[in-house]
Amino acid sequence: MAEKTLFEKICAKEIPANIVHEDGLCVAFRDISPQAPVHILIVPRKPIPRVGLATETDQEVLGHLLLVAGKIARSENIADTGFRVVINNGPDGGEAVPHLHVHLLGGRKLDWPPG
C-alpha cells in the first residue's frame, strides 16, 4: 500500500489543520503558507493525484470542489469583491503535493497574469 499523501493525512485528521469546511467528498482548510489574506485549500477525500489524471468517474467530486469554493468564498466575505480558484497540475504548474486540490484565494486584489 502506498504511503498516504499529506492531504490524505489531513483528511483523516492524522495531521492537524485549520478546517473551514468538511463533508463526505472533501475537506477545506487554511493554507499554512498563505499567498493572500484568504487562502484555503479544498481537497477531495479521494486521492486523485492531479486534475490531469482525473477520470469520468471523478466528475461529481470535481464539480463539488468548485461549488464548495463558491460557498466558502461567500462565508469568507470575498464573493462580492472577487476571488481566484487555482488548480496546479504537475511540477511546471506549481504542484507541490501529488493530491488534487483547489486553491481559493482572495481578500486582496490579485494581479494578472499570476507569477
TIRO-2110 file (N, C-alpha, C; in Angstrom, 1 decimal):
// TIRO-2110
0.8, -1.2, 0.0, N, 1, A
0.0, 0.0, 0.0, CA, 1, A
0.9, 1.2, 0.0, C, 1, A
0.6, 2.2, -0.9, N, 2, A
1.4, 3.4, -1.0, CA, 2, A
1.2, 4.3, 0.3, C, 2, A
2.2, 5.0, 0.6, N, 3, A
2.2, 5.9, 1.7, CA, 3, A
1.1, 7.0, 1.5, C, 3, A
0.4, 7.4, 2.5, N, 4, A
-0.6, 8.5, 2.4, CA, 4, A
0.0, 9.8, 2.0, C, 4, A
-0.6, 10.6, 1.2, N, 5, A
-0.2, 12.0, 1.0, CA, 5, A
-0.4, 12.8, 2.2, C, 5, A
0.2, 14.0, 2.3, N, 6, A
0.0, 14.9, 3.3, CA, 6, A
-1.5, 15.2, 3.4, C, 6, A
-2.2, 15.4, 2.3, N, 7, A
-3.6, 15.8, 2.3, CA, 7, A
-4.5, 14.6, 2.8, C, 7, A
-4.1, 13.4, 2.4, N, 8, A
-4.9, 12.3, 3.0, CA, 8, A
-4.8, 12.2, 4.5, C, 8, A
-3.6, 12.5, 5.0, N, 9, A
-3.4, 12.5, 6.5, CA, 9, A
-4.2, 13.7, 7.1, C, 9, A
-4.3, 14.8, 6.5, N, 10, A
-5.1, 15.9, 7.0, CA, 10, A
-6.6, 15.5, 6.9, C, 10, A
-7.1, 14.9, 5.8, N, 11, A
-8.5, 14.5, 5.7, CA, 11, A
-8.8, 13.4, 6.8, C, 11, A
-7.8, 12.6, 7.1, N, 12, A
-8.0, 11.6, 8.1, CA, 12, A
-7.8, 12.1, 9.6, C, 12, A
-7.5, 13.4, 9.7, N, 13, A
-7.2, 14.0, 10.9, CA, 13, A
-6.0, 13.4, 11.7, C, 13, A
-5.1, 12.9, 10.9, N, 14, A
-3.8, 12.4, 11.5, CA, 14, A
-2.9, 13.6, 11.6, C, 14, A
-3.1, 14.6, 10.9, N, 15, A
-2.3, 15.9, 11.0, CA, 15, A
-3.3, 17.0, 11.2, C, 15, A
-3.0, 17.9, 12.1, N, 16, A
-4.0, 19.0, 12.4, CA, 16, A
-4.0, 20.0, 11.3, C, 16, A
-5.1, 20.6, 11.1, N, 17, A
-5.3, 21.7, 10.1, CA, 17, A
-6.4, 22.6, 10.6, C, 17, A
-6.4, 23.8, 10.1, N, 18, A
-7.5, 24.8, 10.5, CA, 18, A
-8.6, 24.6, 9.4, C, 18, A
-9.5, 23.6, 9.7, N, 19, A
-10.5, 23.2, 8.8, CA, 19, A
-11.7, 24.2, 8.8, C, 19, A
-12.1, 24.6, 7.6, N, 20, A
-13.2, 25.6, 7.5, CA, 20, A
-14.5, 24.9, 6.9, C, 20, A
-14.3, 23.7, 6.3, N, 21, A
-15.4, 23.0, 5.7, CA, 21, A
-15.0, 21.5, 5.6, C, 21, A
-16.0, 20.7, 5.9, N, 22, A
-15.8, 19.3, 5.5, CA, 22, A
-17.1, 18.6, 5.3, C, 22, A
-17.1, 17.7, 4.4, N, 23, A
-18.3, 16.9, 4.1, CA, 23, A
-17.8, 15.5, 3.6, C, 23, A
-18.7, 14.7, 3.0, N, 24, A
-18.4, 13.4, 2.6, CA, 24, A
-17.4, 13.3, 1.4, C, 24, A
-17.3, 14.4, 0.6, N, 25, A
-16.4, 14.4, -0.5, CA, 25, A
-15.1, 15.2, -0.4, C, 25, A
-15.1, 16.1, 0.5, N, 26, A
-13.9, 17.0, 0.6, CA, 26, A
-13.7, 17.6, 2.0, C, 26, A
-12.5, 18.1, 2.1, N, 27, A
-12.1, 18.8, 3.3, CA, 27, A
-11.4, 20.1, 2.9, C, 27, A
-11.8, 21.2, 3.5, N, 28, A
-11.2, 22.5, 3.2, CA, 28, A
-10.5, 23.1, 4.4, C, 28, A
-9.3, 23.6, 4.2, N, 29, A
-8.6, 24.2, 5.4, CA, 29, A
-7.7, 25.3, 4.9, C, 29, A
-7.3, 26.1, 5.9, N, 30, A
-6.4, 27.3, 5.6, CA, 30, A
-5.0, 26.8, 5.3, C, 30, A
-4.5, 27.4, 4.2, N, 31, A
-3.1, 27.1, 3.8, CA, 31, A
-2.1, 27.6, 4.9, C, 31, A
-1.1, 26.8, 5.2, N, 32, A
-0.1, 27.2, 6.2, CA, 32, A
0.9, 28.2, 5.7, C, 32, A
0.9, 28.5, 4.4, N, 33, A
1.7, 29.5, 3.8, CA, 33, A
0.9, 30.3, 2.8, C, 33, A
0.0, 31.1, 3.4, N, 34, A
-1.0, 31.8, 2.6, CA, 34, A
-0.4, 32.9, 1.6, C, 34, A
-0.9, 32.9, 0.4, N, 35, A
-0.5, 33.8, -0.6, CA, 35, A
-1.4, 35.0, -0.7, C, 35, A
-2.5, 35.0, 0.1, N, 36, A
-3.5, 36.1, 0.1, CA, 36, A
-4.1, 36.1, 1.5, C, 36, A
-4.8, 37.2, 1.9, N, 37, A
-5.5, 37.1, 3.2, CA, 37, A
-6.4, 35.9, 3.4, C, 37, A
-7.1, 35.5, 2.3, N, 38, A
-7.8, 34.3, 2.4, CA, 38, A
-7.1, 33.3, 1.4, C, 38, A
-6.6, 32.2, 1.9, N, 39, A
-6.0, 31.2, 1.1, CA, 39, A
-6.4, 29.8, 1.7, C, 39, A
-7.4, 29.2, 1.1, N, 40, A
-7.9, 28.0, 1.6, CA, 40, A
-7.7, 26.9, 0.5, C, 40, A
-7.3, 25.7, 1.0, N, 41, A
-7.2, 24.5, 0.1, CA, 41, A
-8.4, 23.7, 0.2, C, 41, A
-9.0, 23.2, -0.9, N, 42, A
-10.1, 22.4, -0.9, CA, 42, A
-9.7, 21.1, -1.5, C, 42, A
-9.7, 20.0, -0.7, N, 43, A
-9.1, 18.7, -1.1, CA, 43, A
-10.1, 17.6, -1.1, C, 43, A
-10.2, 16.9, -2.2, N, 44, A
-11.1, 15.7, -2.2, CA, 44, A
-10.6, 14.6, -1.3, C, 44, A
-11.5, 14.0, -0.6, N, 45, A
-11.1, 12.8, 0.2, CA, 45, A
-10.5, 11.7, -0.6, C, 45, A
-11.0, 11.6, -1.8, N, 46, A
-10.5, 10.6, -2.7, CA, 46, A
-9.1, 11.1, -3.2, C, 46, A
-8.1, 10.3, -3.1, N, 47, A
-6.7, 10.7, -3.5, CA, 47, A
-6.5, 10.7, -5.0, C, 47, A
-7.0, 11.7, -5.7, N, 48, A
-6.8, 11.9, -7.2, CA, 48, A
-5.4, 12.6, -7.3, C, 48, A
-4.4, 12.0, -7.9, N, 49, A
-3.1, 12.6, -7.9, CA, 49, A
-3.1, 14.0, -8.5, C, 49, A
-3.8, 14.3, -9.6, N, 50, A
-3.8, 15.6, -10.2, CA, 50, A
-5.0, 15.7, -11.2, C, 50, A
-5.4, 16.9, -11.5, N, 51, A
-6.6, 17.1, -12.3, CA, 51, A
-6.4, 16.4, -13.7, C, 51, A
-5.2, 16.4, -14.2, N, 52, A
-4.9, 15.8, -15.5, CA, 52, A
-5.0, 14.3, -15.5, C, 52, A
-5.1, 13.7, -14.3, N, 53, A
-5.3, 12.2, -14.2, CA, 53, A
-6.7, 11.9, -13.7, C, 53, A
-7.6, 12.9, -13.5, N, 54, A
-9.0, 12.6, -13.2, CA, 54, A
-9.7, 11.8, -14.3, C, 54, A
-10.7, 11.1, -14.0, N, 55, A
-11.4, 10.3, -15.0, CA, 55, A
-12.9, 10.7, -14.9, C, 55, A
-13.6, 10.1, -15.8, N, 56, A
-15.1, 10.4, -15.9, CA, 56, A
-15.7, 10.1, -14.5, C, 56, A
-15.2, 9.1, -13.8, N, 57, A
-15.8, 8.7, -12.5, CA, 57, A
-15.6, 9.8, -11.4, C, 57, A
-14.7, 10.7, -11.7, N, 58, A
-14.4, 11.8, -10.8, CA, 58, A
-15.2, 13.0, -11.0, C, 58, A
-16.1, 13.0, -12.0, N, 59, A
-16.9, 14.2, -12.4, CA, 59, A
-17.6, 14.8, -11.2, C, 59, A
-18.3, 14.0, -10.4, N, 60, A
-19.1, 14.5, -9.3, CA, 60, A
-18.2, 15.3, -8.3, C, 60, A
-17.1, 14.7, -7.9, N, 61, A
-16.2, 15.3, -6.9, CA, 61, A
-15.6, 16.6, -7.5, C, 61, A
-15.2, 16.6, -8.8, N, 62, A
-14.6, 17.8, -9.4, CA, 62, A
-15.6, 18.9, -9.4, C, 62, A
-16.8, 18.7, -9.7, N, 63, A
-17.8, 19.8, -9.7, CA, 63, A
-18.1, 20.2, -8.2, C, 63, A
-18.1, 19.3, -7.3, N, 64, A
-18.3, 19.6, -5.9, CA, 64, A
-17.3, 20.5, -5.4, C, 64, A
-16.0, 20.3, -5.7, N, 65, A
-14.9, 21.1, -5.3, CA, 65, A
-15.2, 22.6, -5.6, C, 65, A
-15.6, 22.8, -6.9, N, 66, A
-15.9, 24.2, -7.3, CA, 66, A
-17.1, 24.8, -6.6, C, 66, A
-18.1, 24.0, -6.4, N, 67, A
-19.3, 24.5, -5.6, CA, 67, A
-18.9, 24.9, -4.2, C, 67, A
-18.1, 24.0, -3.6, N, 68, A
-17.6, 24.3, -2.2, CA, 68, A
-16.7, 25.6, -2.2, C, 68, A
-15.9, 25.8, -3.2, N, 69, A
-15.1, 27.0, -3.3, CA, 69, A
-16.1, 28.3, -3.3, C, 69, A
-17.2, 28.2, -4.0, N, 70, A
-18.1, 29.3, -4.0, CA, 70, A
-18.7, 29.5, -2.7, C, 70, A
-19.1, 28.4, -2.0, N, 71, A
-19.7, 28.5, -0.7, CA, 71, A
-18.8, 29.1, 0.3, C, 71, A
-17.5, 28.7, 0.3, N, 72, A
-16.5, 29.2, 1.2, CA, 72, A
-16.2, 30.7, 0.9, C, 72, A
-16.2, 31.0, -0.4, N, 73, A
-16.0, 32.4, -0.7, CA, 73, A
-17.0, 33.3, -0.1, C, 73, A
-18.3, 32.9, -0.1, N, 74, A
-19.4, 33.6, 0.5, CA, 74, A
-19.2, 33.7, 2.0, C, 74, A
-18.8, 32.6, 2.6, N, 75, A
-18.7, 32.6, 4.1, CA, 75, A
-17.5, 33.4, 4.5, C, 75, A
-16.5, 33.6, 3.7, N, 76, A
-15.3, 34.3, 4.0, CA, 76, A
-15.4, 35.8, 3.5, C, 76, A
-16.6, 36.2, 3.0, N, 77, A
-16.9, 37.5, 2.6, CA, 77, A
-16.0, 38.0, 1.5, C, 77, A
-15.7, 37.2, 0.6, N, 78, A
-14.9, 37.6, -0.6, CA, 78, A
-15.6, 37.4, -1.9, C, 78, A
-16.8, 36.9, -1.8, N, 79, A
-17.6, 36.5, -3.1, CA, 79, A
-17.9, 37.8, -3.9, C, 79, A
-18.3, 38.9, -3.2, N, 80, A
-18.7, 40.1, -3.9, CA, 80, A
-17.5, 40.9, -4.4, C, 80, A
-16.4, 40.9, -3.8, N, 81, A
-15.2, 41.6, -4.2, CA, 81, A
-14.4, 40.9, -5.2, C, 81, A
-14.5, 39.6, -5.2, N, 82, A
-13.7, 38.7, -6.2, CA, 82, A
-12.8, 37.8, -5.5, C, 82, A
-12.5, 36.7, -6.2, N, 83, A
-11.6, 35.7, -5.7, CA, 83, A
-11.0, 34.9, -6.8, C, 83, A
-10.1, 34.1, -6.6, N, 84, A
-9.4, 33.3, -7.6, CA, 84, A
-9.5, 31.8, -7.2, C, 84, A
-9.7, 30.9, -8.1, N, 85, A
-9.7, 29.5, -7.9, CA, 85, A
-8.6, 29.0, -8.8, C, 85, A
-7.6, 28.2, -8.2, N, 86, A
-6.4, 27.7, -8.9, CA, 86, A
-6.3, 26.2, -8.7, C, 86, A
-6.0, 25.5, -9.7, N, 87, A
-5.7, 24.1, -9.6, CA, 87, A
-4.3, 23.9, -10.4, C, 87, A
-3.3, 23.6, -9.6, N, 88, A
-2.0, 23.3, -10.2, CA, 88, A
-1.9, 21.9, -10.7, C, 88, A
-1.2, 21.6, -11.8, N, 89, A
-1.1, 20.3, -12.4, CA, 89, A
0.4, 20.0, -12.8, C, 89, A
1.1, 19.2, -12.1, N, 90, A
2.4, 18.8, -12.4, CA, 90, A
3.5, 19.8, -11.9, C, 90, A
4.7, 19.5, -12.0, N, 91, A
5.8, 20.3, -11.4, CA, 91, A
5.9, 21.7, -12.1, C, 91, A
5.7, 21.8, -13.4, N, 92, A
5.8, 23.1, -14.1, CA, 92, A
4.6, 23.9, -13.8, C, 92, A
3.5, 23.3, -13.3, N, 93, A
2.3, 24.0, -13.0, CA, 93, A
2.2, 24.5, -11.5, C, 93, A
3.3, 24.2, -10.8, N, 94, A
3.4, 24.6, -9.4, CA, 94, A
2.9, 23.6, -8.4, C, 94, A
2.6, 22.4, -8.9, N, 95, A
2.1, 21.3, -8.0, CA, 95, A
3.2, 20.9, -7.0, C, 95, A
2.8, 21.0, -5.7, N, 96, A
3.8, 20.6, -4.6, CA, 96, A
3.4, 19.3, -3.9, C, 96, A
2.1, 19.0, -3.9, N, 97, A
1.6, 17.8, -3.3, CA, 97, A
0.8, 17.0, -4.3, C, 97, A
1.2, 15.7, -4.5, N, 98, A
0.6, 15.0, -5.6, CA, 98, A
-0.8, 14.4, -5.2, C, 98, A
-1.7, 15.4, -4.9, N, 99, A
-3.1, 15.1, -4.5, CA, 99, A
-3.9, 16.3, -4.9, C, 99, A
-4.7, 16.1, -5.9, N, 100, A
-5.5, 17.2, -6.4, CA, 100, A
-6.1, 18.1, -5.3, C, 100, A
-5.9, 19.4, -5.5, N, 101, A
-6.5, 20.3, -4.6, CA, 101, A
-6.8, 21.7, -5.3, C, 101, A
-7.8, 22.4, -4.8, N, 102, A
-8.2, 23.7, -5.3, CA, 102, A
-7.7, 24.7, -4.3, C, 102, A
-7.0, 25.7, -4.8, N, 103, A
-6.7, 26.9, -4.0, CA, 103, A
-7.8, 27.9, -4.2, C, 103, A
-8.3, 28.4, -3.1, N, 104, A
-9.2, 29.6, -3.1, CA, 104, A
-8.5, 30.7, -2.5, C, 104, A
-8.3, 31.8, -3.3, N, 105, A
-7.5, 33.0, -2.9, CA, 105, A
-8.4, 34.2, -3.0, C, 105, A
-8.3, 35.1, -2.0, N, 106, A
-9.0, 36.4, -2.1, CA, 106, A
-8.6, 37.2, -0.9, C, 106, A
-9.4, 38.3, -0.8, N, 107, A
-9.1, 39.3, 0.3, CA, 107, A
-8.2, 40.4, -0.1, C, 107, A
-7.7, 40.4, -1.3, N, 108, A
-6.9, 41.5, -1.9, CA, 108, A
-7.0, 41.4, -3.4, C, 108, A
-6.6, 42.5, -4.0, N, 109, A
-6.6, 42.5, -5.5, CA, 109, A
-5.5, 41.5, -6.0, C, 109, A
-5.9, 40.6, -6.8, N, 110, A
-5.0, 39.6, -7.4, CA, 110, A
-4.6, 40.0, -8.8, C, 110, A
-3.3, 40.2, -9.0, N, 111, A
-2.8, 40.6, -10.3, CA, 111, A
-2.9, 39.6, -11.4, C, 111, A
-2.9, 40.0, -12.6, N, 112, A
-2.9, 39.1, -13.8, CA, 112, A
-1.9, 39.5, -14.8, C, 112, A
-1.1, 38.7, -15.3, N, 113, A
-1.1, 37.3, -15.1, CA, 113, A
-0.4, 36.9, -13.8, C, 113, A
-0.7, 35.8, -13.2, N, 114, A
-0.1, 35.3, -12.0, CA, 114, A
1.4, 35.0, -12.3, C, 114, A
2.2, 34.8, -11.2, N, 115, A
3.6, 34.5, -11.4, CA, 115, A
3.8, 33.3, -12.1, C, 115, A
END
